[in-house]
Amino acid sequence: MKTARFVLKIVAGALTAAAAICCIIAYWDKIVEAITTVGAKLGCPRCAARAEYDDYADWDE
């Protein structure tokens, strides 16, 4: 019986971790938006919103 409980605890932990990862993936855009908003209000230059394709600005040249 102890083995079954241990296995069920491992399964429950794995499912909890998978659910947390799925929530992060599902709400990634809202998480990033919140971070950039807070960063902009604090005046953090690294946290300020950038254009999505700024890294590829010189690609066409």
Sequence and secondary structure as in RCSB ss.txt:
>XXXX:A:sequence
MKTARFVLKIVAGALTAAAAICCIIAYWDKIVEAITTVGAKLGCPRCAARAEYDDYADWDE
>XXXX:A:secstr
 HHHHHHHHHHHHHHHHHHHHHHHHHTHHHHHHHHHHHHHHHT TTTS   TTGGGTTTT 
